[in-house]
């Protein structure tokens, strides 16, 4: 096969993969049903929410903790410092909802190198339930959140998770954050889940506490740069699956600067590189830049009409825009610009992850560790 033919074949393969990934998510949208009673029924659940600082949507997202249509659950909020401004808000919300059992625990247990795990450690120990749902404070919980998470637990499940999708974006930076979260990362995670290779995402982590404790406990999740990557490896090492809920949950985005989006995506890229070194090199093919460049190169090498290259690019982005619109995610002209900017950033982000290992998160330096034992089994 000629060089032009090989490049063209690569472009076709990447386009087919892109359309299949989008199609998998579209099928989930079409088949979405209300939660029922899964294999574990509706057990008592501890909703564990680490809090730190006040975000613009904090009142709304934390209030959603108390408005669950679920028969029996408790809420435990965990704060690191007694001086954190979010503590007053948490106490006010608890007073507004006395019918929901809720506690606020304050303190910092230095049990791992991960500040988030250190914050939730006290809540994990104090939980009154065998089923614990760790949920980030900036996730907006629908009324059926706990029902959907619990219902997703299957016979082979060791952990239920869900990626976030961005909503209520403001400005180009907010739209860019949504472009990364929604049309790229969420659909890829659900495609992997449909193949039986689900990856945990830290916004929602639903554990069976005795199962994790038998494997070594919460400390195991501090042996990678991020607890979700470690959780994925621990659960797979136990011979169980990470299962995603049928559809993701919303995270209000608001305003983001381009620098904030870059830093966040670079941090996540380094997490993936550290935890999944065999998969990470393939991320150079993520996004439209490399596939479109291959399509254009094939046209140039073969002397074909330029319209083929333009048509390839148009199909790539129109397919994503159609799914974004079908899913009800933010789009508009900013969303379209954000898709293009996102994909232009991806090769640079991929390369930048190799500049150094680790990152700084909320004043704490996180660096890769030498890992042995069950967490390395993935």
C-alpha positions in Angstrom: 0.0 0.0 0.0 1.3 3.5 -0.9 2.1 6.1 1.7 -1.1 8.0 0.8 -3.1 4.8 1.2 -1.7 4.1 4.7 -2.3 7.6 5.9 -5.9 7.6 4.4 -6.5 4.2 6.1 -5.4 5.6 9.5 -7.7 8.6 9.0 -10.6 6.4 8.2 -10.0 4.1 11.2 -9.9 7.2 13.5 -13.1 8.6 12.1 -14.9 5.3 12.5 -13.7 5.1 16.1 -14.9 8.7 16.7 -18.3 8.0 15.3 -18.6 4.7 17.3 -17.7 6.5 20.5 -20.4 9.1 19.9 -22.8 6.5 18.9 -22.3 4.5 22.1 -23.3 7.6 24.1 -26.2 8.4 21.9 -27.5 4.8 22.5 -27.3 5.4 26.2 -29.3 8.6 25.8 -32.0 6.7 23.8 -32.2 3.8 26.4 -32.1 5.9 29.6 -34.7 4.6 32.1 -35.6 5.5 35.7 -33.7 3.7 38.4 -35.3 0.6 39.9 -34.1 -1.8 42.6 -30.8 -3.3 41.6 -29.0 -6.4 42.9 -28.3 -4.8 46.3 -31.7 -3.3 46.8 -31.8 0.1 48.6 -29.3 -0.3 51.5 -28.6 2.4 54.1 -26.0 4.8 52.5 -23.5 7.3 53.8 -23.1 10.3 51.5 -19.6 11.5 52.2 -18.8 15.0 50.9 -15.4 16.7 51.4 -15.7 20.5 51.5 -13.0 23.1 51.1 -13.7 26.8 50.5 -16.7 28.5 48.9 -17.3 28.2 45.1 -20.0 30.3 43.4 -22.4 27.3 43.3 -21.6 25.9 46.7 -24.9 26.6 48.3 -26.9 24.9 45.6 -24.6 21.9 45.2 -24.4 21.2 49.0 -28.1 21.8 49.5 -28.8 19.0 46.9 -27.3 16.6 49.5 -30.4 17.0 51.6 -33.0 16.5 48.8 -32.5 12.9 47.9 -35.5 10.7 47.1 -33.9 7.8 48.8 -35.3 5.9 51.8 -32.4 5.8 54.2 -29.2 7.8 54.1 -27.0 10.0 56.2 -24.7 12.9 55.1 -21.2 13.5 56.5 -19.4 16.6 55.5 -15.6 16.7 56.0 -13.6 19.9 56.4 -9.9 20.1 56.9 -9.7 23.4 58.9 -12.0 25.0 61.5 -11.4 28.3 59.8 -12.7 27.2 56.4 -15.5 29.6 55.3 -17.6 26.8 54.0 -18.3 25.5 57.6 -20.8 28.2 58.3 -22.7 27.3 55.1 -22.7 23.6 56.0 -24.1 24.3 59.5 -26.8 26.5 58.1 -27.9 23.9 55.6 -27.9 21.2 58.3 -30.2 23.4 60.4 -32.5 23.9 57.4 -32.9 20.2 56.9 -33.2 18.6 60.4 -35.1 15.6 59.0 -31.9 14.4 57.2 -29.2 12.9 59.5 -26.1 14.9 58.9 -22.8 15.6 60.6 -19.9 18.0 60.0 -16.5 16.6 60.9 -13.4 18.9 61.1 -9.8 17.8 61.2 -6.9 16.7 59.0 -5.6 13.1 59.3 -2.2 12.7 57.6 -2.7 9.1 56.6 -1.8 9.4 52.9 -0.1 11.9 50.6 -3.5 12.8 49.1 -5.1 15.8 50.8 -8.6 14.8 49.7 -8.3 11.4 51.2 -6.9 12.8 54.4 -9.9 15.1 54.6 -12.5 12.3 54.2 -10.6 9.8 56.4 -12.6 10.8 59.5 -15.9 10.6 57.6 -15.0 7.1 56.3 -14.2 5.9 59.8 -17.4 7.5 61.3 -19.8 6.2 58.5 -22.7 4.3 59.9 -23.3 2.5 56.6 -21.5 -0.3 54.8 -22.2 1.5 51.5 -20.4 4.9 51.1 -20.8 7.3 48.3 -17.9 9.9 48.2 -19.2 12.9 46.2 -17.3 16.1 45.4 -18.8 19.3 46.8 -19.2 20.9 43.4 -21.4 18.2 41.9 -25.1 19.1 41.7 -27.0 16.0 42.8 -30.4 15.3 41.2 -33.1 14.0 43.5 -32.5 10.5 42.2 -28.7 10.7 42.5 -28.4 8.0 45.3 -31.0 5.8 43.7 -29.2 5.9 40.3 -25.8 5.2 41.9 -27.1 2.3 44.0 -29.1 0.8 41.1 -25.9 0.7 39.0 -24.2 -1.8 41.3 -24.1 -5.1 39.4 -23.0 -8.7 40.2 -19.4 -8.1 39.1 -19.2 -4.5 40.4 -16.6 -3.4 42.9 -17.1 0.3 42.5 -19.7 2.6 40.9 -18.6 5.9 39.5 -19.7 8.6 37.1 -17.9 11.4 35.1 -19.3 14.9 35.5 -20.7 16.9 32.6 -20.3 20.7 32.6 -23.3 23.0 32.7 -24.0 26.7 33.1 -20.7 27.8 31.6 -19.8 31.4 31.3 -17.4 32.9 28.8 -15.0 31.0 26.5 -13.0 29.5 29.4 -16.2 27.9 30.8 -17.2 26.6 27.4 -13.7 25.2 27.0 -14.0 23.3 30.3 -17.3 21.9 29.1 -15.8 20.9 25.8 -13.2 18.8 27.6 -15.6 17.3 30.1 -18.6 16.6 27.9 -18.0 15.9 24.2 -14.6 14.4 24.9 -14.0 12.9 28.3 -17.5 11.8 29.2 -18.2 10.1 25.9 -14.8 8.3 26.0 -15.4 7.1 29.5 -18.8 5.7 28.6 -17.4 4.0 25.5 -14.8 2.3 27.7 -17.5 1.3 30.2 -19.5 -0.3 27.4 -16.5 -2.4 26.6 -16.3 -3.5 30.2 -13.3 -1.3 31.0 -14.8 1.4 33.2 -12.6 3.9 34.8 -13.4 5.6 38.1 -13.8 9.4 38.2 -13.4 11.1 41.6 -16.6 13.2 41.4 -18.6 10.0 42.4 -17.1 7.0 44.1 -19.6 4.5 45.5 -17.9 1.8 47.6 -18.8 -1.2 49.6 -16.8 -0.4 52.7 -16.2 -4.0 53.9 -15.0 -4.9 50.4 -12.4 -2.1 50.3 -11.4 -2.6 53.9 -10.7 -6.3 53.2 -8.4 -5.3 50.3 -6.4 -2.9 52.5 -8.7 0.1 53.1 -8.8 3.7 52.1 -5.1 4.1 52.4 -4.7 2.1 49.1 -6.3 5.0 47.2 -3.4 7.3 48.2 -0.8 5.3 46.4 -1.4 7.1 43.1 -1.5 10.8 42.1 -5.3 10.7 42.3 -7.7 8.5 44.3 -9.9 7.6 41.3 -6.9 6.2 39.3 -5.8 4.2 42.3 -9.4 3.0 42.9 -9.7 1.8 39.3 -6.5 -0.3 39.8 -7.5 -1.6 43.2 -10.9 -2.8 42.0 -9.6 -4.4 38.9 -6.9 -6.1 41.0 -9.7 -7.7 43.0 -11.2 -9.1 39.8 -14.2 -6.8 39.9 -15.4 -4.0 37.6 -15.7 -0.3 37.8 -19.3 0.4 36.7 -20.6 3.7 35.5 -24.1 5.0 36.1 -26.2 5.0 32.9 -25.8 8.8 32.4 -23.5 11.4 34.1 -24.3 14.1 36.6 -24.0 17.8 36.2 -21.3 20.1 37.5 -22.0 23.8 37.3 -18.9 25.4 35.7 -19.4 29.2 35.7 -16.4 31.2 34.8 -13.0 29.7 34.0 -9.8 31.4 32.7 -8.0 29.7 29.9 -5.0 29.2 32.3 -7.2 27.4 34.8 -8.5 25.0 32.1 -4.9 24.3 30.9 -3.7 23.7 34.5 -6.6 21.3 35.3 -6.2 19.3 32.1 -2.5 19.1 32.5 -3.0 17.8 36.1 -5.4 15.1 34.9 -3.1 14.2 32.0 -0.3 13.6 34.5 -2.6 11.5 36.6 -3.4 9.3 33.6 0.2 9.0 32.5 1.2 7.9 36.0 -1.6 5.4 36.5 -2.0 4.0 32.9 1.4 4.3 31.2 0.6 1.8 28.5 -2.5 3.6 27.5 -1.4 7.2 27.8 0.8 7.3 24.6 -2.4 6.6 22.6 -3.9 9.9 23.8 -2.0 11.7 21.0 -4.8 10.5 18.7 -7.5 12.0 21.0 -9.3 14.9 19.5 -9.5 16.0 15.9 -6.1 17.5 15.2 -4.2 14.3 14.3 -7.0 12.6 12.4 -7.7 15.7 10.4 -4.0 16.2 9.7 -3.8 12.6 8.5 -6.8 13.2 6.2 -5.3 16.3 4.7 -2.0 14.6 4.3 -3.7 11.8 2.4 -5.4 14.2 0.1 -2.2 16.1 -0.6 -0.1 12.9 -1.2 -2.8 11.4 -3.5 -3.5 14.6 -5.3 -7.2 14.4 -4.4 -9.6 17.3 -4.2 -9.2 19.6 -1.2 -12.9 19.3 -0.5 -12.3 15.8 0.9 -10.1 17.2 3.7 -12.7 19.9 4.5 -15.5 17.3 4.4 -13.6 15.1 6.8 -13.1 17.9 9.3 -16.8 19.0 9.0 -18.0 15.4 9.6 -15.8 15.1 12.7 -17.1 18.2 14.4 -20.7 18.1 13.2 -21.1 14.6 14.6 -19.9 15.8 18.0 -22.0 19.0 17.9 -25.1 16.9 17.1 -24.5 14.7 20.1 -23.8 17.7 22.4 -27.1 19.2 21.2 -28.9 15.9 21.6 -27.6 15.5 25.2 -28.7 19.0 26.1 -25.1 20.1 26.9 -23.9 23.7 26.4 -23.1 24.5 22.8 -23.7 27.8 21.0 -21.0 29.6 19.1 -18.7 29.6 22.1 -19.1 25.8 22.3 -18.1 25.3 18.7 -15.0 27.6 19.2 -14.2 25.7 22.4 -14.3 22.3 20.5 -11.7 23.6 18.1 -9.6 25.2 20.8 -9.7 22.1 22.9 -8.4 19.9 20.1 -5.6 22.3 19.3 -4.6 22.2 23.0 -4.6 18.4 23.2 -1.3 17.6 21.5 0.4 20.4 23.5 -1.1 19.1 26.7 0.0 15.5 25.8 3.5 16.7 25.3 3.5 18.9 28.4 2.7 15.9 30.6 6.2 14.5 29.8 7.9 17.7 31.0 7.8 16.6 34.6 5.9 14.2 36.9 3.4 15.2 39.6 1.7 18.5 40.3 0.7 21.0 43.0 -2.9 20.7 44.2 -4.2 23.3 46.7 -0.8 23.9 48.1 0.2 20.3 48.3 2.9 18.8 46.1 1.7 15.4 44.8 4.4 13.2 43.2 4.3 9.6 41.8 5.2 6.9 44.4 6.8 3.5 44.0 3.7 1.2 44.1 3.7 -2.5 45.0 0.9 -4.9 45.9 -2.8 -4.9 44.8 -2.9 -1.4 43.4 -0.3 -2.4 40.8 -2.4 -5.3 39.5 -4.3 -3.2 37.0 
